[in-house]
Amino acid sequence: MSKFEILYRDSNSAARHGLLTTGHGEVETPVFMPIGTAGAVKGITPQQLKETGSVLILANTYHLLLRPGVDVVEKLGGVHKLMGWNKPILTDSGGYQIFSLSPLTKVDDDGVEFASHVDGAKIYLNAKIATRMQNRLGADIIMCFDQCTHFPCDDVQLKEAVERTIRWAKRAKQAHANDGQMLFAVVQGGINPGLRTYCASELVKLDFDGYAIGGLSVGEGHDNMIKTVAHTAKFLPQDRPRYLMGVGTPADIIAAVKAGVDMFDCVLPTRNGRNACAFTEDGYLRLRNNAHIGDSRPIEAGCDCYCCTNFSRGTIRHFFNVGEMLGPILVSLHNLRFYQRLMAKIRQALKKDEFTDWAVEQLKK
């Protein structure tokens, strides 16, 4: 049985520590989800992923629909078997691809026609189809189909996207046919507080299992993002998980936790890892730089990841310079572990009711 309970609340902010129970196990929140868009976190085995401390991971309905296809995923035993992951999985609906693949889409009030980015084939998604596809994929948490807009976006287009998002959420709830899955709605509205209030209020009336804040990290900047998150979170139920989609940097996450967010996902740990950029408590480390040629130190002293306990900065730089695939894998592993260590510190600070002071010190960095 799926449920969510709050275990600790910060006495000086909206931050909270919770426990999300799913059909594939429990998840402590706040939690960070690595992204396995097409069924795998790039370059990382499931065993390695577990060793980073990851529990809940994300896959994408649009990409799995294209390849290998939902029929194939079902034949292979569902998305958990496909990914070799016996812990919780969340699937996005494909709504973000309306934004990211906008030159290849035609949107109307009923749904979206995509021209496949792989071969140009026409693919149609609407709220009912996206929900039923996710029912069949079998993830523990699934998302309502929604419309993410660009930034900046004029108020007329923004209002249209909000109205569609609400309408599609109603259809998604009607179509949802798997009681073992939690269904989350997505709040849209750009950085317009009035539209965010309206969208959140209308979705809450429909009583979803959780609520996501979408349409951010699309160019609006950190301050606008956090202001919007803090505003929106106030209109979401206290007893349901809150998920900030596609965010973000460590500073984004800490500030959003302070505003009351429980769940995060982002490509940054692995994308930056593949580009020789490592996260550390002192900031970014660019490992292609000549300064690291003979550097025998790990990426970060005190980090317990496989990369830091076995390889030096100089070695990793060499791997990148010669095109050795181990380089991107190692830095991705470090970055994923960095994010999971960050989330563990956040949860620990919340348990001790020390989060606000800790967060202030971290954000100074």
N, C-alpha and C positions, 0 to 999 in steps of 0.2 A: 504493500500500500504506500502511495506517495504522500508525503507530508512535509511541512516546513515549520520549524519551531525556533524561536529566539532564545538563546541561552544567556547572553550578556548584552547589556546596553551601555554605551559610553555615557557618562554623566555630564559631559561637556559638549557633546555634538550629537548628530543623528546616527552615528556609526553603531553597528550592532554585529554580534557574532552569533551565527545560527547553525542549525543542522538540517540539511535537506536529505530526506530519505527517498530513495528511488528503488525500482525493481532490481537494479544491479548494484545496490549498496548505498552507503551514506556518504554525504559530502559536507565537510565543514565549510562554512562561509565566514568571511569573504573568500571567494575562490577565483583562481585564474584558469581559463580553459585554453590549452594549446589547440591550434587549428589544423585539422586533417581534412582539408577541403574535399579531396577526391577519394578519401578512404585511408589516408596515411598522413602522418606528420612528416613533412619532407626530410628524408635521410635518417629518420629516427625509428628504431624498432620499438614495438610496444613494451618490451622488457626495459629498454633504456628509458622510455618515457615514464614508466613506473618508478624507476630509480631516481628520476628528477623530483619525485613527490607529486606528480600529476595524478589526479583522480577522475576528473570530469573532462572530456574532450569534445570537440565540435567537428561535425561534418556538414557538407552542403548539399541540399536537395537538388538544386539546379545542376550541379556538376555530376552528381551520381545518376541523375535522370539521363544526362547525355551519355555518360560512360561510367560503368558498364551497362546501365539501365536497371530500373527497379525490378524487372522480372529476373534478371541475373542475380541481383543482390538477394532476392528471396530464395532462389535456387541454392545459393551459397550459404544460406542459413540466417540471413538478416545482416544488418549493419554491424552488429557486434562480432559476428563470425568473419565478415569481410575485413574488419579492421584488426582482428585478433585481440580484441579488447573486452575483458569480462567485467569492466567497471562501467559507470554511467556514461552515456553519450547524449549530446544535444545535437539536433539537426536544425540548421537555419532553413527558412522556407524557400529561398531564392529571391525574396523581395529586394535584398541589397543589390542583386544583379540588374534590377531595373535602373539603378544608379550607375553601377560600375560598367555596365555594358550598354549604356543609353543609346549610342549610335546604332545598335543592333536591335532596338526594341520599338514596338508600337503599343502604346498604352491607351486603354479606354476604361470606362467605368466597370466593365465586366472582368477584365484581366489583361494579360500581356502576351503579345506574340514576340518571341525571340527568334532572331536568325542565329543559329548556333555559331559560336566563335570557333568551333572546330571545323565544320564543313558547310556552314551556311544553311543547313536544313531548318525548316520552320518548326518551332516548338511553341506550344501554347500552354500557359499556366494561368490559373485563376485560384481563388481562395479554396474552392472545393477540391480541385485537382492537387494543389500543393499539400493540402491537409491529408488527403487520402494516400498520396505518395509517401508522406512521412509515416502514416499509420502502417503502411506496408514495410517500410525500411526498418521500423521497430526501435527507434531511439527512445530513451527514457523521457526526454523533454523535447517537444516539438514547438515550432513557432508559427503564428498566424502569418499569412501572406500580407505584406504591407507595401507602401510606396515610399521609398527613401528619395528625397529631393536633393538637388545640388545646392551649394552655397556660393554666392547669394542666390536667393530665389524670391521672386516677387510674391506679394501677399495673395494674389488670385490663384497662382499655381500651388502655393503652399496650402491654401484652404482646400483646393480640389484634392490634393494628396491626402490631407487629413480626413476629409469626408470619405474618400475611397478606403483608407486604412480602417476606419470605423465600420464601414459597410462590409468590407472583406473579412474583418474580425468576426462579425455576426455570422457570416456564411461559413467561416472556418469552424466556429463552435458548433454549428448545425451539422457540418460534415464529419466532425471528429468521431471516429468509430473504434477507438482503442482505449479502454478504460485503464490500461496499464501505463499510459503515457500522460504526462503533464502537458497541458497546452498553455503557452504564454502568448499574451497579446503584446503588440508593439506600439508605443506612444510615439507619434510623429508631431511635427509642427515647427521644425527649424529652430531658430532662437527667438521665436515669437512667443512670449509668455502667455498671451491670451489663447493662442491656438494650442499650446501645450496643455493648459488648464482644461480646455474644452475636450481635447482628445482623451486625456487621462480620465476625466470625469465620465465620459461616455463609455469608455472601455471598462471602467470599474463597475458600472451598472450591469455589465454582462457576466461578471463573476468568473474570471479566469483563474487558473492555478498559479500564475505568476505574471509579472509585467516587465517588459523590456523598454528601455529608453533608446530609440533608434534615431537615425538621421544626424548623428554627431560625428566628430572627427572627420569632417568632409571639407575642412578649410576655415572653420569659424574661429579657431584659436582656443588656447587653453582657458582663458578667462571667460569667454562667452560660453564655452562648453560647460564649465563647472557651475556657472550662474544658472544655466538652463537645467542642468541635472538637479541642483539643489531645489530649484523652483518646482520641477516636475515631481520629484520624489515626495514632496509634501502632499500630493494628491493621490498617492498610491497607498493601498492598504498596508497597515503595519504587519499583518500576519502572513503576507505573501512575499516570495523572493523577488528582488529587483535586479535586473540585468542590464548593464550598460554595454551596448553592442559595439564591437570594433575598437575598444579603447583599452589600453593605450600605453603611454609611457609610465614609468614608475610614479612620477609626479601626478599624472592624471589619475592613476588608480588611488593613490593615497588621498587626494582631494575628494574623489568621488565616494570613497568609503566614508569619509567624514560627513558627506551629504546623505548617507544612508543606503548606498548601493552594496549589493551582496555578490554579484557575479560579473565577470569580465572575460573577454576574449580579445586577442589581437595577433596579427602576423609578425609583429616586431621582433620577438625573440628569435624566431627561425629565419625570417627574411634578413635581419641584420647579421645573424650568424653566418648566413651564406655569403655575406658581403664583408666578412672580416671585421665586423664591428661588435665589440663585446660590451655588455652592461657591467658596471661595477658601482660600488657605493660612492665612489668619487667621480662618477660620470662615465662617458663613453671612452672606450679604448679602441683605437684604430690600428689593427694588427698588421697591416701592410706597410706601416711607416718604417723608415730605416732605423729609427731609434730602437727598434726591437730586435735588430739583427743578432746580437750576441746576448740578449737578455735571458737569463736563466730562471727568472721568476715566473710563477704561474700567472694566469690572467688576474686572479684576485687572491691575495693571501687570506687564508682562513676558509676559503670556499671548499666544500667537501665533494664537489662534482668530479666525475671521472676525468674530465679534461684537466682541471686544476691539480688533481692529485697525481697526474702521470705525465703532463706535458708542459713545456716552458713556452713563454711568449716567442722566443726565437725559433723554436721548432714549428710552432703554429704558423708564424710568418713564412718560414720556408715552405710549408705545405701549400699555402696559398700561392706563393710565387711560382711553384712548379706545377700548379694545377692539380695537386693531389686532393682527391675527394674527401680525405680524412679531415682536412682543414675546416671546411664548412660544417661537417658533422660535429667536430669537437666544439666549435664556438657556439653552434646551436644548442648542444647539450649544456654548455655553461650557462647560456642565456636562459634556457628553460629552468634550470636549477636556480638561477638568480631570482627569477620571478616567483618560483615556489617558495624559496626562502623568504622573499619579501612578504608573501601572503601569510606565511607561518608567523613572521614577526608581528604583522598586523593583528592576527588572531590572538597571539600571546599578549600583546599590549591591551587588547580589548578585555581579555579575561582578567587582567590585573587592574582594569580601569585606569590605564596609563596612556591610552591611545592619543589623546589630544596633544599632550606634551611631546610624546614621541613623534607624532606627525609634524609638529612645528619644526622640530630639529631636522627631520628628514627632508622636508620641503626647502629648508635653507640650502641644502646641497644641490 
